[in-house]
Amino acid sequence: MTSYRFSLHEDRIAPGGWVEIATPAANRVIYCVEGSLGVGGGSLGDLDPVARDEAALAMGLTRMETGHDGALVLRWELAPADQPEEVEEAGCTTGLLMERTIELPEEEERLMRLDAVALEAGAEDPTHIIPGPSLRVLASGAVSVALGQRTTPHRPGGAWFVKEGEEAVVTAEDTEPALTFRVAILPTSLKGESALFYAEKGGGDGPPPARVYVDREIAL
């Protein structure tokens, strides 16, 4: 097993700004919350456009740059724990929302999946597990997150980590709908398949659907 740094950042890039992240063996999921940006492999390469409410997977050296509208970005990163993050930027402010060290088998492929779950006011994503670690963040609304015997309230920008196989329940407050994003590191056998396993529960409308943005193999 090898130790990896699994982190979630919020990058606010000013109009015309850019950032380059030079962690060689890293894999990153980049989701554009506001504005738009280009994402690619460095200052000399082509950049792929990523618009608002779109996402991309980037590997190794990664450059993000914006045009006239700037961008607000959520960036999940999986990198060997012994490799520091090397960043150069102009016009970028970064906040670390959460970071955990996880153990994964050496020299195996995994899936890196970004999906989103929308909950109506008062609705619940009932007791479920995912066969891989996940980092989640609340984009809007307010929720209570139950992990085992611990329940924690979250507001927009609140992040939480769920261990592989850990039972989780997410409940939106009665006052407004909620939207959560999560990146999970999964077995490749689940590509294109649901990774959510729900406890038996009768009645209700069943679990909420998840919208998948990224579902790609990565090399560790």
C-alpha positions as CSV (number, residue, x, y, z in Angstrom):
1,M,0.0,0.0,0.0
2,T,1.1,3.6,-0.7
3,S,0.1,6.8,1.1
4,Y,-1.7,9.5,-1.0
5,R,-2.7,13.0,-0.3
6,F,-6.4,13.5,-1.1
7,S,-7.3,17.1,-1.0
8,L,-10.0,19.6,-2.0
9,H,-9.2,23.2,-2.9
10,E,-11.2,26.2,-3.9
11,D,-9.4,28.4,-6.5
12,R,-10.6,31.9,-7.3
13,I,-8.8,33.0,-10.5
14,A,-9.1,36.7,-11.5
15,P,-9.9,37.7,-15.1
16,G,-6.7,37.0,-17.2
17,G,-5.2,35.0,-14.3
18,W,-3.5,31.6,-14.3
19,V,-2.1,28.9,-12.1
20,E,0.3,26.0,-12.8
21,I,0.5,23.0,-10.5
22,A,3.6,20.9,-11.0
23,T,3.0,17.8,-8.9
24,P,4.2,15.1,-11.4
25,A,2.2,12.1,-10.4
26,A,-1.0,13.9,-9.4
27,N,-4.5,13.4,-10.7
28,R,-7.0,16.3,-10.5
29,V,-10.7,16.8,-11.0
30,I,-11.5,20.4,-11.8
31,Y,-15.1,21.7,-11.6
32,C,-16.0,25.2,-12.7
33,V,-18.4,26.8,-10.3
34,E,-18.5,30.3,-11.9
35,G,-17.0,31.9,-15.0
36,S,-15.0,29.8,-17.4
37,L,-11.4,28.6,-17.9
38,G,-9.0,26.6,-20.0
39,V,-7.3,23.5,-18.5
40,G,-4.3,21.8,-20.0
41,G,-0.9,20.3,-19.4
42,G,1.3,23.4,-19.2
43,S,2.0,26.9,-20.6
44,L,3.1,25.6,-24.0
45,G,0.2,23.2,-24.6
46,D,-3.3,23.6,-25.7
47,L,-6.0,24.3,-23.1
48,D,-9.4,22.6,-23.2
49,P,-12.3,24.9,-22.4
50,V,-14.3,24.3,-19.2
51,A,-17.4,26.3,-18.8
52,R,-19.6,26.9,-15.8
53,D,-21.0,23.6,-14.4
54,E,-18.5,21.6,-16.4
55,A,-15.6,19.5,-15.2
56,A,-12.3,18.0,-16.4
57,L,-9.7,15.5,-15.4
58,A,-6.1,16.7,-15.5
59,M,-2.9,14.7,-14.8
60,G,0.6,15.7,-13.9
61,L,1.6,19.3,-14.7
62,T,-1.7,21.2,-14.9
63,R,-2.4,24.8,-16.0
64,M,-5.6,26.7,-15.5
65,E,-6.1,30.1,-17.0
66,T,-9.1,32.4,-17.5
67,G,-10.3,35.0,-19.9
68,H,-12.3,38.2,-19.3
69,D,-14.7,36.6,-16.8
70,G,-12.4,34.8,-14.3
71,A,-13.4,31.6,-12.6
72,L,-14.3,30.0,-9.3
73,V,-13.1,26.4,-9.3
74,L,-13.3,23.4,-7.0
75,R,-10.2,21.2,-7.4
76,W,-9.8,17.7,-6.0
77,E,-6.3,16.3,-6.0
78,L,-4.9,12.8,-5.5
79,A,-1.1,12.7,-5.3
80,P,1.6,10.7,-3.5
81,A,1.9,11.9,0.0
82,D,5.6,12.4,-0.3
83,Q,5.3,14.8,-3.3
84,P,4.8,18.4,-2.3
85,E,2.4,20.6,-4.3
86,E,4.4,23.1,-6.4
87,V,2.3,26.1,-7.5
88,E,3.0,29.1,-9.6
89,E,0.2,31.7,-10.2
90,A,-0.8,35.1,-11.2
91,G,-4.2,36.4,-9.9
92,C,-5.2,33.2,-8.2
93,T,-6.3,32.9,-4.5
94,T,-6.5,29.3,-3.2
95,G,-8.2,27.9,-0.1
96,L,-7.7,24.4,1.2
97,L,-11.2,23.1,2.1
98,M,-10.0,19.6,3.3
99,E,-7.1,17.2,3.1
100,R,-6.7,13.6,4.2
101,T,-4.0,10.9,3.8
102,I,-5.3,7.6,2.4
103,E,-3.8,4.3,1.6
104,L,-4.2,2.7,-1.9
105,P,-2.6,-0.3,-3.6
106,E,0.6,0.4,-5.5
107,E,0.7,0.4,-9.3
108,E,-3.0,-0.2,-9.9
109,E,-5.5,1.8,-11.9
110,R,-8.5,3.4,-10.1
111,L,-11.5,5.4,-11.2
112,M,-11.7,9.1,-10.2
113,R,-15.4,10.0,-10.3
114,L,-17.1,13.4,-9.7
115,D,-20.8,13.4,-9.2
116,A,-23.4,15.6,-7.7
117,V,-26.5,14.9,-5.7
118,A,-29.4,17.4,-5.5
119,L,-31.8,17.1,-2.5
120,E,-35.2,18.7,-2.2
121,A,-35.9,20.6,1.0
122,G,-36.2,18.1,3.8
123,A,-35.1,15.1,1.6
124,E,-32.6,12.5,2.6
125,D,-29.8,10.6,0.8
126,P,-30.4,7.5,3.0
127,T,-27.8,5.2,4.6
128,H,-25.3,4.3,1.9
129,I,-21.7,3.2,1.5
130,I,-19.2,3.7,-1.4
131,P,-16.4,1.2,-2.1
132,G,-13.7,3.8,-2.0
133,P,-12.7,7.0,-0.1
134,S,-14.6,10.2,-1.0
135,L,-14.3,13.9,-0.4
136,R,-17.5,15.8,-0.5
137,V,-18.5,19.5,-0.4
138,L,-21.8,21.3,0.0
139,A,-22.4,23.8,-2.9
140,S,-25.8,25.2,-1.8
141,G,-28.4,24.8,0.9
142,A,-27.8,23.3,4.3
143,V,-27.4,19.7,5.3
144,S,-26.8,17.4,8.3
145,V,-24.2,14.6,7.6
146,A,-24.3,11.5,9.7
147,L,-21.2,9.3,9.7
148,G,-21.5,6.5,12.1
149,Q,-22.5,7.9,15.5
150,R,-21.5,11.5,14.6
151,T,-23.8,14.1,12.9
152,T,-22.4,17.4,11.7
153,P,-24.3,20.4,10.1
154,H,-22.8,21.9,7.0
155,R,-23.3,25.2,5.1
156,P,-22.1,26.1,1.6
157,G,-18.3,25.4,1.4
158,G,-18.4,22.8,4.2
159,A,-16.5,19.7,3.3
160,W,-16.4,16.2,4.7
161,F,-14.4,13.0,4.2
162,V,-16.0,9.5,4.0
163,K,-13.8,6.5,4.4
164,E,-14.2,3.5,2.2
165,G,-17.2,1.4,3.3
166,E,-18.3,4.0,5.9
167,E,-22.0,4.4,6.3
168,A,-23.2,8.0,5.5
169,V,-26.6,9.7,5.6
170,V,-27.1,13.3,4.2
171,T,-30.3,15.2,5.0
172,A,-31.3,18.6,3.6
173,E,-32.8,21.1,6.0
174,D,-36.6,21.7,5.6
175,T,-36.0,25.3,4.5
176,E,-34.3,24.9,1.1
177,P,-32.9,22.4,-1.4
178,A,-29.3,21.3,-1.2
179,L,-26.6,20.4,-3.7
180,T,-23.5,18.4,-2.9
181,F,-20.5,17.4,-5.0
182,R,-18.2,14.4,-4.3
183,V,-15.1,12.8,-5.8
184,A,-14.6,9.2,-5.0
185,I,-11.6,6.9,-5.8
186,L,-13.2,3.6,-7.0
187,P,-12.3,0.2,-8.5
188,T,-12.2,0.4,-12.3
189,S,-14.8,-2.4,-12.5
190,L,-17.4,0.3,-11.5
191,K,-16.8,2.5,-14.5
192,G,-20.2,3.5,-15.9
193,E,-21.9,1.7,-12.9
194,S,-23.4,3.0,-9.7
195,A,-20.9,3.0,-6.8
196,L,-23.6,3.6,-4.2
197,F,-24.8,0.7,-2.1
198,Y,-27.9,1.5,0.0
199,A,-29.2,-0.1,3.2
200,E,-32.6,-1.8,2.9
201,K,-35.2,0.9,3.4
202,G,-38.9,0.6,2.7
203,G,-41.2,3.4,1.5
204,G,-40.3,6.8,0.2
205,D,-39.2,7.7,-3.2
206,G,-35.8,5.9,-3.0
207,P,-32.4,7.4,-3.2
208,P,-31.8,10.6,-5.1
209,P,-30.2,10.4,-8.6
210,A,-26.6,11.4,-9.0
211,R,-25.3,13.4,-12.0
212,V,-21.9,12.2,-13.1
213,Y,-19.4,14.7,-14.5
214,V,-16.2,12.7,-14.6
215,D,-15.7,9.0,-14.6
216,R,-12.2,8.2,-15.7
217,E,-9.4,5.7,-15.0
218,I,-6.3,7.1,-13.4
219,A,-2.8,5.5,-12.9
220,L,-1.4,5.4,-9.4
